[in-house]
Amino acid sequence: MQQKQRYNERKIREWKRRRDVKEAAGLDTTKEKAKVREWNKRNKELISSDPRLKRKSK
């Protein structure tokens, strides 16, 4: 479970980086924002399904 949580957190950081790069370039970030929300949702569901997981998604 912790490995899945870490994977989700890496994906959140990855999509946030992509979003920030596109924002800096003045491009559309709709896809990246949706992916950040999607991965945050997945991580939140994972954390709520297992009480041993303590980190919170942002």
N, C-alpha and C positions, 0 to 999 in steps of 0.2 A: 504494500500500500504506500509506503513512504517513497518508493521508487516512482510510482505513478504520480504522486504529488509533486515530486521534484521535476518530473517530465513536464507536467502541466505548468509549473512555475517557469521553467525554461522557455516553453512556448509563449507564455504571456510576455516575458521579457523580449523574446524575438520579435513578436508582432508589435510591441511598443516601440522597439528600435526602428522597425520598418516604417511605422506611422510617423515617427519623429523625422526620419530622413525625408519622407515625402512631403511633410508639412514644411520643412526647411526649403525644399525645392519648389514649393508652391503648387504641388500636385494634389489631386483628389485622394483623400485618405479614407473614403467610405468603407472599402473592403477591410483595411487594416483595423479600423475601429470596431467593425463587426467581429473580426477574429479575436480581438482583445476581449470583447464582451463574451464571446463563445467560450474561450479558454478559462476566463474567470468563472463563468457559470459551471463548467465542468469541474474545476478545482473546488468550488464551493460545495457542489454536490458530493464530491469525494470526501471532503473533510467532514461534512455532516453525516455521512454514512458510517464513519469509523471514529469513535471517540478518542482513539489513541493519537490521531493526527491533530497537531496543535497549532500549526501555522494558519494564519488567516489570509484569504485572498484579498487583494486591494481593489 
